[in-house]
Each structure stands twice: as C-alpha cells, then as structure tokens.
Amino acid sequence: MRVLIVEDEPLIAMDLEDIVSESTDADCVWARTLNEGMSFSQADVDFALLDLDLYGTTSLPVADRLADRRIPFCFVTGNRHGLPARFRNVRCVGKPFRRTDIAQVLSGLRW
C-alpha cells in the first residue's frame, strides 16, 4: 500500500509520514508542490493526505485527479473554509492536528 502526502511544510510532512508508518504498513511518497502532487497522483497510490494550500496555490487539482481515479483522500489543512462544495463530504482534519486525528482517519480505511 502507498500513501501520498501533499504538504509544503517539511516538518508537517515528516510528522504525517511517521503517523502513517506507526499506524499502517503503507509506504509514503511526499510531494511538496502542486506539480509533484499531480505527478504522484497519476502513480500507484492507495490513499492521500492533502494540505489544501501549497506555496500560493492549492492541491485541488490533485484532489480532482484522485477523485476521478476513485482514490480516497483526506484534507489536512488549516483552511477548512477554502474547500469547494464538491469536496464538502471529503474527510478533513484541521491543523494543528493531533496524531490520533490522523491515526483515526487511517484506521477507517480498507487496506
């Protein structure tokens, strides 16, 4: 299994990767930019954790691609109000998050 982490803050990305590693047997790939996220979203991933705001842009194109491919994802963002209506039913964990918040999201997945 493989989890895509789209996050522009390295410390947060490393924390998310640690939580994924502790909670699952999945491998992680990390994208820091929209372009990297778009590339990885075309690859073999099973789930994604997406920061909404990335260096002056958003991860919404990545979310759209994942949704088109029917790959589940969760937003991990401090900007919950920036989510468009089409993603209102997607799981969203606010920043700052607790480790248990992310672990709970992961535990609800069918690996």
OpenMM code with the backbone's topology and positions (N, CA, C; nanometers):
from openmm import Vec3, app, unit

residues = "MET ARG VAL LEU ILE VAL GLU ASP GLU PRO LEU ILE ALA MET ASP LEU GLU ASP ILE VAL SER GLU SER THR ASP ALA ASP CYS VAL TRP ALA ARG THR LEU ASN GLU GLY MET SER PHE SER GLN ALA ASP VAL ASP PHE ALA LEU LEU ASP LEU ASP LEU TYR GLY THR THR SER LEU PRO VAL ALA ASP ARG LEU ALA ASP ARG ARG ILE PRO PHE CYS PHE VAL THR GLY ASN ARG HIS GLY LEU PRO ALA ARG PHE ARG ASN VAL ARG CYS VAL GLY LYS PRO PHE ARG ARG THR ASP ILE ALA GLN VAL LEU SER GLY LEU ARG TRP".split()
positions = [
    Vec3(0.0839, -0.1178, 0.0000),
    Vec3(0.0000, 0.0000, 0.0000),
    Vec3(0.0886, 0.1244, 0.0000),
    Vec3(0.0344, 0.2295, -0.0587),
    Vec3(0.1125, 0.3523, -0.0715),
    Vec3(0.0243, 0.4732, -0.0410),
    Vec3(0.0766, 0.5630, 0.0435),
    Vec3(0.0064, 0.6849, 0.0808),
    Vec3(0.0817, 0.8040, 0.0232),
    Vec3(0.0094, 0.8894, -0.0463),
    Vec3(0.0640, 1.0139, -0.0984),
    Vec3(0.0390, 1.1239, 0.0034),
    Vec3(0.1443, 1.1952, 0.0398),
    Vec3(0.1338, 1.3107, 0.1287),
    Vec3(0.1677, 1.4338, 0.0451),
    Vec3(0.0722, 1.5253, 0.0325),
    Vec3(0.0953, 1.6505, -0.0394),
    Vec3(0.0956, 1.7610, 0.0657),
    Vec3(0.2144, 1.8108, 0.0963),
    Vec3(0.2338, 1.9057, 0.2068),
    Vec3(0.3587, 1.9882, 0.1784),
    Vec3(0.3463, 2.1205, 0.1872),
    Vec3(0.4606, 2.2063, 0.1573),
    Vec3(0.5497, 2.2355, 0.2782),
    Vec3(0.5077, 2.1988, 0.3963),
    Vec3(0.5885, 2.2193, 0.5170),
    Vec3(0.6587, 2.0886, 0.5532),
    Vec3(0.7924, 2.0845, 0.5429),
    Vec3(0.8655, 1.9591, 0.5657),
    Vec3(0.8402, 1.8949, 0.7022),
    Vec3(0.8348, 1.9746, 0.8084),
    Vec3(0.8150, 1.9155, 0.9416),
    Vec3(0.6780, 1.8494, 0.9538),
    Vec3(0.5775, 1.9125, 0.8959),
    Vec3(0.4437, 1.8535, 0.8994),
    Vec3(0.4407, 1.7263, 0.8154),
    Vec3(0.5043, 1.7304, 0.6991),
    Vec3(0.5091, 1.6114, 0.6130),
    Vec3(0.5783, 1.4957, 0.6843),
    Vec3(0.6886, 1.5247, 0.7529),
    Vec3(0.7597, 1.4188, 0.8255),
    Vec3(0.6739, 1.3636, 0.9386),
    Vec3(0.6006, 1.4512, 1.0066),
    Vec3(0.5115, 1.4068, 1.1136),
    Vec3(0.4016, 1.3166, 1.0570),
    Vec3(0.3430, 1.3565, 0.9449),
    Vec3(0.2403, 1.2734, 0.8815),
    Vec3(0.2968, 1.1382, 0.8396),
    Vec3(0.4167, 1.1395, 0.7841),
    Vec3(0.4796, 1.0136, 0.7432),
    Vec3(0.5023, 0.9224, 0.8628),
    Vec3(0.5464, 0.9792, 0.9747),
    Vec3(0.5652, 0.8999, 1.0965),
    Vec3(0.4336, 0.8373, 1.1425),
    Vec3(0.3268, 0.9156, 1.1387),
    Vec3(0.1968, 0.8650, 1.1824),
    Vec3(0.1499, 0.7519, 1.0908),
    Vec3(0.1673, 0.7697, 0.9598),
    Vec3(0.1295, 0.6644, 0.8649),
    Vec3(0.2095, 0.5380, 0.8935),
    Vec3(0.3399, 0.5534, 0.9153),
    Vec3(0.4267, 0.4375, 0.9412),
    Vec3(0.3893, 0.3657, 1.0698),
    Vec3(0.3516, 0.4425, 1.1722),
    Vec3(0.3137, 0.3830, 1.3002),
    Vec3(0.1764, 0.3156, 1.2934),
    Vec3(0.0893, 0.3657, 1.2068),
    Vec3(-0.0495, 0.3198, 1.2034),
    Vec3(-0.0784, 0.2138, 1.0981),
    Vec3(0.0095, 0.2028, 0.9976),
    Vec3(-0.0163, 0.1119, 0.8855),
    Vec3(0.1150, 0.0489, 0.8393),
    Vec3(0.1033, -0.0397, 0.7437),
    Vec3(0.2211, -0.0966, 0.6778),
    Vec3(0.2495, -0.0265, 0.5457),
    Vec3(0.1837, 0.0848, 0.5216),
    Vec3(0.1948, 0.1543, 0.3931),
    Vec3(0.3269, 0.2290, 0.3797),
    Vec3(0.3722, 0.2398, 0.2563),
    Vec3(0.4844, 0.3266, 0.2218),
    Vec3(0.4279, 0.4643, 0.1916),
    Vec3(0.5115, 0.5668, 0.2082),
    Vec3(0.4690, 0.7034, 0.1808),
    Vec3(0.5515, 0.7642, 0.0692),
    Vec3(0.4874, 0.8483, -0.0095),
    Vec3(0.5566, 0.9354, -0.1036),
    Vec3(0.5144, 1.0772, -0.0692),
    Vec3(0.6088, 1.1704, -0.0785),
    Vec3(0.5836, 1.3071, -0.0361),
    Vec3(0.5987, 1.4010, -0.1537),
    Vec3(0.4980, 1.4836, -0.1740),
    Vec3(0.5001, 1.5884, -0.2755),
    Vec3(0.4940, 1.7232, -0.2052),
    Vec3(0.5871, 1.8125, -0.2392),
    Vec3(0.5911, 1.9450, -0.1773),
    Vec3(0.5196, 2.0514, -0.2589),
    Vec3(0.4986, 2.0240, -0.3861),
    Vec3(0.4398, 2.1234, -0.4753),
    Vec3(0.3207, 2.0636, -0.5494),
    Vec3(0.2448, 2.1519, -0.6120),
    Vec3(0.1324, 2.1058, -0.6928),
    Vec3(0.1807, 2.0149, -0.8052),
    Vec3(0.2871, 2.0540, -0.8736),
    Vec3(0.3378, 1.9719, -0.9845),
    Vec3(0.3793, 1.8331, -0.9380),
    Vec3(0.4495, 1.8254, -0.8251),
    Vec3(0.4877, 1.6945, -0.7716),
    Vec3(0.3636, 1.6142, -0.7346),
    Vec3(0.2665, 1.6807, -0.6727),
    Vec3(0.1430, 1.6129, -0.6348),
    Vec3(0.0684, 1.5582, -0.7549),
    Vec3(0.0656, 1.6358, -0.8629),
    Vec3(-0.0006, 1.5896, -0.9849),
    Vec3(0.0709, 1.4677, -1.0421),
    Vec3(0.2033, 1.4695, -1.0405),
    Vec3(0.2795, 1.3544, -1.0915),
    Vec3(0.2519, 1.2293, -1.0092),
    Vec3(0.2609, 1.2429, -0.8766),
    Vec3(0.2384, 1.1268, -0.7902),
    Vec3(0.0934, 1.0787, -0.7952),
    Vec3(-0.0009, 1.1704, -0.8187),
    Vec3(-0.1419, 1.1298, -0.8206),
    Vec3(-0.1747, 1.0424, -0.9412),
    Vec3(-0.0861, 1.0406, -1.0393),
    Vec3(-0.1031, 0.9521, -1.1551),
    Vec3(-0.0417, 0.8155, -1.1292),
    Vec3(0.0394, 0.8059, -1.0237),
    Vec3(0.1109, 0.6819, -0.9926),
    Vec3(0.0216, 0.5890, -0.9106),
    Vec3(0.0814, 0.4811, -0.8663),
    Vec3(0.0113, 0.3795, -0.7893),
    Vec3(0.0046, 0.4219, -0.6431),
    Vec3(-0.1032, 0.4908, -0.6047),
    Vec3(-0.1261, 0.5281, -0.4655),
    Vec3(-0.2627, 0.4756, -0.4232),
    Vec3(-0.2752, 0.4486, -0.2941),
    Vec3(-0.3991, 0.3920, -0.2407),
    Vec3(-0.4789, 0.4903, -0.1564),
    Vec3(-0.4131, 0.5958, -0.1103),
    Vec3(-0.4761, 0.6959, -0.0246),
    Vec3(-0.3874, 0.8192, -0.0266),
    Vec3(-0.4460, 0.9352, 0.0042),
    Vec3(-0.3666, 1.0585, 0.0078),
    Vec3(-0.4101, 1.1478, 0.1226),
    Vec3(-0.3125, 1.2173, 0.1781),
    Vec3(-0.3332, 1.3225, 0.2767),
    Vec3(-0.2916, 1.4522, 0.2088),
    Vec3(-0.3855, 1.5462, 0.1938),
    Vec3(-0.3611, 1.6664, 0.1154),
    Vec3(-0.3723, 1.7926, 0.1988),
    Vec3(-0.2666, 1.8723, 0.2010),
    Vec3(-0.2761, 2.0087, 0.2520),
    Vec3(-0.3444, 2.0898, 0.1428),
    Vec3(-0.4407, 2.1716, 0.1780),
    Vec3(-0.5129, 2.2479, 0.0765),
    Vec3(-0.4249, 2.3563, 0.0146),
    Vec3(-0.3554, 2.4329, 0.0976),
    Vec3(-0.2760, 2.5461, 0.0495),
    Vec3(-0.1307, 2.5067, 0.0304),
    Vec3(-0.0800, 2.5275, -0.0920),
    Vec3(0.0576, 2.4913, -0.1269),
    Vec3(0.1268, 2.6083, -0.1956),
    Vec3(0.2185, 2.6730, -0.1304),
    Vec3(0.3007, 2.7763, -0.1948),
    Vec3(0.2215, 2.8676, -0.2886),
    Vec3(0.1140, 2.9252, -0.2405),
    Vec3(0.0384, 3.0205, -0.3206),
    Vec3(-0.0609, 2.9595, -0.4173),
    Vec3(-0.0758, 2.8294, -0.4150),
    Vec3(-0.1764, 2.7614, -0.4965),
    Vec3(-0.2477, 2.6614, -0.4058),
    Vec3(-0.3250, 2.5733, -0.4632),
    Vec3(-0.3943, 2.4731, -0.3820),
    Vec3(-0.3696, 2.3337, -0.4372),
    Vec3(-0.4068, 2.2367, -0.3585),
    Vec3(-0.3965, 2.0963, -0.4007),
    Vec3(-0.5253, 2.0479, -0.4673),
    Vec3(-0.6166, 2.1376, -0.4983),
    Vec3(-0.7451, 2.0966, -0.5561),
    Vec3(-0.7314, 2.0189, -0.6871),
    Vec3(-0.6377, 2.0543, -0.7769),
    Vec3(-0.6221, 1.9704, -0.8967),
    Vec3(-0.5807, 1.8264, -0.8634),
    Vec3(-0.5009, 1.8097, -0.7585),
    Vec3(-0.4627, 1.6750, -0.7149),
    Vec3(-0.5867, 1.6026, -0.6625),
    Vec3(-0.6659, 1.6728, -0.5815),
    Vec3(-0.7886, 1.6135, -0.5280),
    Vec3(-0.8831, 1.5730, -0.6410),
    Vec3(-0.8954, 1.6583, -0.7423),
    Vec3(-0.9808, 1.6245, -0.8568),
    Vec3(-0.9317, 1.4981, -0.9268),
    Vec3(-0.8013, 1.4895, -0.9477),
    Vec3(-0.7461, 1.3719, -1.0160),
    Vec3(-0.7683, 1.2460, -0.9321),
    Vec3(-0.7438, 1.2560, -0.8007),
    Vec3(-0.7659, 1.1406, -0.7135),
    Vec3(-0.9130, 1.0991, -0.7151),
    Vec3(-1.0018, 1.1976, -0.7101),
    Vec3(-1.1455, 1.1673, -0.7132),
    Vec3(-1.1832, 1.0989, -0.8447),
    Vec3(-1.1276, 1.1479, -0.9552),
    Vec3(-1.1544, 1.0848, -1.0853),
    Vec3(-1.1075, 0.9397, -1.0875),
    Vec3(-0.9972, 0.9131, -1.0180),
    Vec3(-0.9420, 0.7776, -1.0136),
    Vec3(-1.0030, 0.6938, -0.9009),
    Vec3(-1.0931, 0.7549, -0.8245),
    Vec3(-1.1597, 0.6888, -0.7111),
    Vec3(-1.0619, 0.6437, -0.6037),
    Vec3(-0.9613, 0.7268, -0.5826),
    Vec3(-0.8639, 0.7032, -0.4765),
    Vec3(-0.9061, 0.7894, -0.3581),
    Vec3(-0.9295, 0.7295, -0.2423),
    Vec3(-0.9727, 0.8081, -0.1268),
    Vec3(-0.8625, 0.9012, -0.0779),
    Vec3(-0.9054, 1.0130, -0.0197),
    Vec3(-0.8101, 1.1095, 0.0343),
    Vec3(-0.8752, 1.1868, 0.1471),
    Vec3(-0.7910, 1.2556, 0.2211),
    Vec3(-0.8334, 1.3387, 0.3331),
    Vec3(-0.7571, 1.4699, 0.3244),
    Vec3(-0.8259, 1.5805, 0.3426),
    Vec3(-0.7567, 1.7086, 0.3524),
    Vec3(-0.7040, 1.7242, 0.4944),
    Vec3(-0.5821, 1.7743, 0.5061),
    Vec3(-0.5219, 1.8086, 0.6349),
    Vec3(-0.4819, 1.9546, 0.6202),
    Vec3(-0.5646, 2.0447, 0.6736),
    Vec3(-0.5475, 2.1857, 0.6408),
    Vec3(-0.5929, 2.2774, 0.7531),
    Vec3(-0.5348, 2.3941, 0.7552),
    Vec3(-0.5801, 2.4989, 0.8454),
    Vec3(-0.6847, 2.5869, 0.7793),
    Vec3(-0.7209, 2.5557, 0.6562),
    Vec3(-0.8131, 2.6370, 0.5772),
    Vec3(-0.9356, 2.5558, 0.5357),
    Vec3(-1.0090, 2.5076, 0.6317),
    Vec3(-1.1282, 2.4268, 0.6018),
    Vec3(-1.2303, 2.5035, 0.5182),
    Vec3(-1.2349, 2.6338, 0.5372),
    Vec3(-1.3346, 2.7152, 0.4669),
    Vec3(-1.2985, 2.7357, 0.3201),
    Vec3(-1.1773, 2.6980, 0.2814),
    Vec3(-1.1360, 2.7108, 0.1426),
    Vec3(-1.1759, 2.5934, 0.0553),
    Vec3(-1.2400, 2.4944, 0.1140),
    Vec3(-1.2806, 2.3768, 0.0358),
    Vec3(-1.4053, 2.4077, -0.0467),
    Vec3(-1.4012, 2.3780, -0.1765),
    Vec3(-1.5203, 2.3998, -0.2589),
    Vec3(-1.6293, 2.2978, -0.2260),
    Vec3(-1.7498, 2.3303, -0.2673),
    Vec3(-1.8660, 2.2467, -0.2351),
    Vec3(-1.8481, 2.1023, -0.2795),
    Vec3(-1.7787, 2.0790, -0.3896),
    Vec3(-1.7650, 1.9412, -0.4401),
    Vec3(-1.6858, 1.8515, -0.3457),
    Vec3(-1.6129, 1.9128, -0.2523),
    Vec3(-1.5344, 1.8344, -0.1569),
    Vec3(-1.5864, 1.8459, -0.0138),
    Vec3(-1.7052, 1.8973, 0.0046),
    Vec3(-1.7600, 1.9135, 0.1400),
    Vec3(-1.7777, 1.7804, 0.2123),
    Vec3(-1.7941, 1.6714, 0.1395),
    Vec3(-1.8134, 1.5402, 0.2026),
    Vec3(-1.6845, 1.4619, 0.2198),
    Vec3(-1.5732, 1.5209, 0.1797),
    Vec3(-1.4431, 1.4557, 0.1966),
    Vec3(-1.3951, 1.4813, 0.3387),
    Vec3(-1.3372, 1.3806, 0.3983),
    Vec3(-1.2846, 1.3938, 0.5345),
    Vec3(-1.1822, 1.5061, 0.5392),
    Vec3(-1.1861, 1.5860, 0.6457),
    Vec3(-1.0941, 1.6982, 0.6620),
    Vec3(-1.0490, 1.7038, 0.8075),
    Vec3(-0.9178, 1.7027, 0.8269),
    Vec3(-0.8586, 1.7167, 0.9597),
    Vec3(-0.7960, 1.8552, 0.9660),
    Vec3(-0.8306, 1.9305, 1.0683),
    Vec3(-0.7790, 2.0659, 1.0817),
    Vec3(-0.6377, 2.0689, 1.1379),
    Vec3(-0.5664, 2.1733, 1.1012),
    Vec3(-0.4342, 2.1988, 1.1590),
    Vec3(-0.4523, 2.3054, 1.2654),
    Vec3(-0.3823, 2.2951, 1.3738),
    Vec3(-0.2920, 2.1855, 1.4082),
    Vec3(-0.3723, 2.0592, 1.4396),
    Vec3(-0.3149, 1.9463, 1.4054),
    Vec3(-0.3820, 1.8185, 1.4275),
    Vec3(-0.3120, 1.7419, 1.5388),
    Vec3(-0.3844, 1.6477, 1.5949),
    Vec3(-0.3248, 1.5538, 1.6903),
    Vec3(-0.2908, 1.4269, 1.6143),
    Vec3(-0.1925, 1.3567, 1.6600),
    Vec3(-0.1531, 1.2307, 1.5953),
    Vec3(-0.2721, 1.1350, 1.5880),
    Vec3(-0.3530, 1.1358, 1.6924),
    Vec3(-0.4688, 1.0467, 1.6959),
    Vec3(-0.5719, 1.0824, 1.5888),
    Vec3(-0.5786, 1.2111, 1.5493),
    Vec3(-0.6716, 1.2511, 1.4430),
    Vec3(-0.6375, 1.1806, 1.3123),
    Vec3(-0.5090, 1.1803, 1.2784),
    Vec3(-0.4643, 1.1176, 1.1536),
    Vec3(-0.4739, 0.9654, 1.1657),
    Vec3(-0.4346, 0.9118, 1.2799),
    Vec3(-0.4417, 0.7667, 1.3008),
    Vec3(-0.5858, 0.7179, 1.2876),
    Vec3(-0.6807, 0.7973, 1.3352),
    Vec3(-0.8217, 0.7590, 1.3248),
    Vec3(-0.8668, 0.7552, 1.1784),
    Vec3(-0.8236, 0.8526, 1.0996),
    Vec3(-0.8560, 0.8523, 0.9562),
    Vec3(-0.8012, 0.7258, 0.8915),
    Vec3(-0.6765, 0.6943, 0.9209),
    Vec3(-0.6116, 0.5773, 0.8612),
    Vec3(-0.6775, 0.4470, 0.9053),
    Vec3(-0.7224, 0.4421, 1.0300),
    Vec3(-0.7833, 0.3181, 1.0800),
    Vec3(-0.9168, 0.2892, 1.0126),
    Vec3(-0.9794, 0.3910, 0.9557),
    Vec3(-1.1066, 0.3718, 0.8884),
    Vec3(-1.0948, 0.3250, 0.7445),
    Vec3(-0.9718, 0.3116, 0.6954),
    Vec3(-0.9508, 0.2694, 0.5569),
    Vec3(-0.9520, 0.1185, 0.5446),
    Vec3(-0.9936, 0.0714, 0.4294),
    Vec3(-0.9864, -0.0717, 0.3990),
    Vec3(-0.8613, -0.0945, 0.3167),
    Vec3(-0.7611, -0.1518, 0.3783),
    Vec3(-0.6341, -0.1756, 0.3095),
    Vec3(-0.6445, -0.3065, 0.2438),
] * unit.nanometer
topology = app.Topology()
chain = topology.addChain("A")
for resn in residues:
    res = topology.addResidue(resn, chain)
    for name in ("N", "CA", "C"):
        topology.addAtom(name, app.Element.getBySymbol(name[0]), res)
